[in-house]
């Protein structure tokens, strides 16, 4: 092979190697900042048109929601949706909530106060579109909270490990008490401090949120302040789970500017 052709080939190989290294160093294939706010807004408007037409075409709604996943990394899409929610009109909010329900909420916590407020406002007038749409997203935040900071002894505060029969003469040792507060690695979610849990429990008692009927003859079990399996805090909002045999209720609280906890809304009661 002629020397000049060897030189050209060598240069081409060096360029290819250099480009390969540069590409590896970039990590994610998407340019920084993608998707843009404008790109996400355009998709929101497309979905809003479908919903305005009645939303009866379920496949069209799902296809439009899947289009958001194609825009880029989920965490970036979630963050853009949260940003848009804070300035969106009512019909645009519904569209954004539809998408957040499907793409996740971990990076959309910036919008949690607004979404929780909209949910609390719409819930007393249930059924309505905002009540439905915001409920599913608030519930996703609640599930995220327990996913990021799982209970030490199972998802509902009970044993999460398979119990084995005690041998004759053995005595079951009680589990060690949980620390005053536990947090996720990124600091997004915590169990709240003992003071937080005490304040939340006081609100539950003051408003009778543990009652299953107006007379108070049937109630949910009241958790102990020292236990942390029943409460999770994200920013200035807290989720509280009250349980009894085969039944439960999920509650939403908000902390005021003065640092006082107050009841915001009930997500719902369930029977297993």
Residue pairs with C-beta under 8 A, 6 or more apart in sequence:
1 9
28 73
30 72
30 73
30 76
34 71
34 72
34 76
35 71
35 72
35 76
35 77
35 80
36 80
37 80
37 83
37 84
39 71
39 80
40 68
40 71
40 77
40 80
40 81
40 84
41 84
43 64
43 67
43 68
43 71
43 99
44 81
44 84
44 88
44 92
44 95
44 96
44 99
45 92
45 95
46 64
46 67
47 61
47 64
47 65
47 95
47 98
47 99
48 91
48 92
48 94
48 95
50 57
50 60
50 61
50 64
51 61
51 91
51 94
51 95
51 98
52 91
55 61
61 98
65 98
65 99
65 102
65 103
66 102
68 77
68 81
68 99
68 102
68 103
69 77
69 103
71 77
74 103
74 104
74 107
75 106
75 107
76 107
77 99
77 103
78 100
78 103
78 104
78 105
78 106
78 107
78 108
79 107
79 108
79 110
81 96
81 99
81 100
81 103
81 108
81 111
82 100
82 107
82 108
82 109
82 110
82 111
83 110
83 111
84 92
84 96
85 93
85 96
85 97
85 108
85 111
85 114
85 115
86 110
86 111
86 114
88 96
90 130
93 118
93 130
93 133
94 129
94 130
94 133
97 115
97 133
97 134
97 136
97 137
98 133
100 108
100 137
100 140
101 133
101 136
101 137
101 140
104 140
104 144
105 112
105 137
105 140
105 141
105 144
106 144
106 188
109 141
109 188
109 234
109 235
112 141
112 234
112 235
112 237
113 235
113 236
113 237
113 254
115 134
115 137
115 138
115 141
116 134
116 138
116 237
116 252
116 254
116 264
116 265
117 264
118 130
118 134
119 130
119 131
119 134
119 135
119 138
119 252
119 265
120 252
120 264
120 265
121 130
122 128
122 130
122 131
122 134
123 131
123 135
123 265
123 266
125 131
126 132
135 267
135 268
138 252
138 267
139 250
139 267
141 234
141 237
141 239
142 232
142 239
142 250
142 252
142 267
144 189
145 189
145 232
145 233
145 234
145 239
146 155
146 232
148 184
148 186
148 188
148 189
149 182
149 183
149 184
149 189
149 190
149 191
149 232
150 160
151 157
151 160
151 228
151 229
152 160
152 175
152 178
152 228
152 229
153 159
153 160
153 161
153 175
153 229
154 160
154 161
154 229
156 229
156 241
156 243
156 248
157 223
157 227
157 229
157 230
157 243
166 172
177 226
178 191
178 226
178 227
178 228
178 229
180 193
180 194
181 190
181 191
181 192
181 193
181 194
181 196
181 228
182 190
182 191
182 228
183 189
183 190
183 191
184 190
188 234
189 232
189 233
189 234
190 232
190 233
191 197
191 228
191 231
191 232
191 233
192 200
192 228
192 231
192 232
192 233
192 238
194 225
194 226
196 231
196 233
196 238
196 261
197 225
197 228
197 230
197 231
198 225
199 260
199 261
200 231
200 238
200 240
200 253
200 261
201 222
201 223
201 225
203 209
203 253
203 261
203 262
203 263
204 210
204 222
204 240
204 242
204 251
205 222
207 263
208 216
209 242
209 249
209 251
209 263
209 266
210 219
210 220
210 222
210 242
211 218
211 219
211 220
212 218
212 219
212 220
212 244
212 247
212 269
219 244
220 242
220 243
220 244
220 247
220 248
220 249
221 242
221 243
221 244
222 242
223 229
223 230
223 231
223 242
230 240
230 241
230 242
230 243
231 238
231 239
231 240
231 241
232 238
232 239
233 239
236 254
236 255
237 252
237 253
237 254
237 255
237 264
238 252
238 253
238 254
238 255
238 261
239 250
239 251
239 252
239 253
239 267
240 250
240 251
240 252
240 253
241 248
241 249
241 250
241 251
242 248
242 249
242 251
246 271
246 272
247 269
247 270
247 271
247 272
248 269
248 270
248 272
249 266
249 268
249 269
249 270
250 266
250 267
250 268
250 270
251 263
251 265
251 266
251 267
252 263
252 264
252 265
252 266
252 267
253 261
253 262
253 263
253 264
254 261
254 262
254 264
255 261
255 262
256 262
